[in-house]
Amino acid sequence: MTIDESTCAARDAADPLRSLRDNFVLNPDEVYLDGNSLGVLPRATAARMQDVIAQEWGDGLIRSWNTAGWIDLPQRVGNKIARLVGAADGELIVADSTSVNLYKALSAACALAKQAGRGGKRIVSERSNFPTDLYIAESLAREQGFTLDLIEPDDILGTLDDSVAVLLLTHVNYRTGRMHDMAGITAAAHRAGALTIWDLAHSAGAVPVDLNGADADFAIGCGYKYLNGGPGAPAFVWVHRRHAEAATQPLSGWMGHAAPFAFTTGYAPAPGINRFLCGTPPLLSLSALECGVDSVLAAEPLGGMPALREKSLALTQLFIELVESRCAGHNLELASPREGDQRGSQVCFSLPDGAYAIVQALIARGVIGDFRAPDILRFGFTPLYTSYVDVWRAVEQLRQVLEGGEWREARFAQRAAVT
Ligand SMILES: *Cc1c(COP(=O)(O)O)cnc(C)c1O
């Protein structure tokens, strides 16, 4: 059966998750396929922020740390995110940025590896990992006397031996959308005596994750992508409970102290995950993040992450099929896995010439994806608010841009600071 806009509209009408779209502020003239970079604003966020600012801050002032529950917000929002990633209450906390949380988790993992006395001094990661992860690992390896070895994804299992202290992987690759088998790789790492750190930046709220089921050691993740927490939203960190009392992290700020308001001179880490806090939590951002996480949890009565995953796969599959059939002959090459079980919630195509300008021309037509150097057109699909008609419209605009050649205009070649 050939697919057209009306068959896509019929799929939207039959979509059990269709009501969730109303929870977001969307421009009806645009198709937003960049929720993997900055999630859409939930409708609830502005009113909640207004309340936090006017009532809790404006009226409540300092009292709100107790009366409005500010002091517990990193744990409260952490427990909500835990439900999305297979963690238990009290195991996951919201703090800092993903980069800073990686620094803390990787330091803790290196210290545990040293304590275990196994002698392995290699931190292994993927060459194609998100650069901030590699930059943090590079300086930390130097500081701790470890080496950082970067390998290709297909070489991960083969490289695991007793020289590896920590395996640091991003579950869903930011450029290709390729997803790792978390349980299988974690088990192989453990057989080799290595600890695992999983970066869930492109997984939390996008694909089902089961940290405890996979027996992972550490995880970190991002609040402003699929969790819809807003620009620069705080990030999260999780530690398996078998490590929670042994793991120490170097940013020993007062909020991670066992008794911050005792104001004692010496540092004593708080029990469990709370020691991964450092300074005072950013309350305004945390409040917005809570609305974002709630916008994902709103899917729970409709089937939760498995239902979101099912729709995500249907959207990405449809996008691949439509691009390959309707935009054939323009040298677009699928850069994401064709097999659904290896694909996150995004689809990328590579194009040797013009990828950046084509993305700009699409944005000018109201189809918002992004470009990742050197040659990737990247499109993220958020089943909470992306519709099948959105997919149709995006491919139709892409087809017109490619056929009309408008992307060759000089204005689309100008590089902005953020791509
Ligand atoms: C988006 C992303 C980050 C972002 O890190 P910040 O510290 O929040 O800027 C880190 N790692 C990966 C894999 C990402 O995709």
The ligand as an SDF file (V2000), in Angstrom:
LIG
                    3D

 15 15  0  0  0  0  0  0  0  0999 V2000
   23.9100   16.0340   25.2260 C   0  0  0  0  0  0  0  0  0  0  0  0
   25.0030   15.1740   25.7680 C   0  0  0  0  0  0  0  0  0  0  0  0
   25.7970   15.6190   26.8240 C   0  0  0  0  0  0  0  0  0  0  0  0
   25.6020   17.0120   27.3480 C   0  0  0  0  0  0  0  0  0  0  0  0
   26.4550   17.3330   28.3860 O   0  0  0  0  0  0  0  0  0  0  0  0
   26.2140   18.7020   29.1780 P   0  0  0  0  0  0  0  0  0  0  0  0
   27.2050   18.6510   30.2530 O   0  0  0  0  0  0  0  0  0  0  0  0
   24.8000   18.7130   29.6520 O   0  0  0  0  0  0  0  0  0  0  0  0
   26.4200   19.8220   28.2260 O   0  0  0  0  0  0  0  0  0  0  0  0
   26.7530   14.7600   27.3290 C   0  0  0  0  0  0  0  0  0  0  0  0
   26.9250   13.5270   26.8220 N   0  0  0  0  0  0  0  0  0  0  0  0
   26.1720   13.0700   25.7810 C   0  0  0  0  0  0  0  0  0  0  0  0
   26.3840   11.6950   25.2620 C   0  0  0  0  0  0  0  0  0  0  0  0
   25.2060   13.8910   25.2350 C   0  0  0  0  0  0  0  0  0  0  0  0
   24.4770   13.4610   24.2020 O   0  0  0  0  0  0  0  0  0  0  0  0
  1  2  1  0
  2  3  1  0
  2 14  2  0
  3  4  1  0
  3 10  2  0
  4  5  1  0
  5  6  1  0
  6  7  2  0
  6  8  1  0
  6  9  1  0
 10 11  1  0
 11 12  2  0
 12 13  1  0
 12 14  1  0
 14 15  1  0
M  END
$$$$
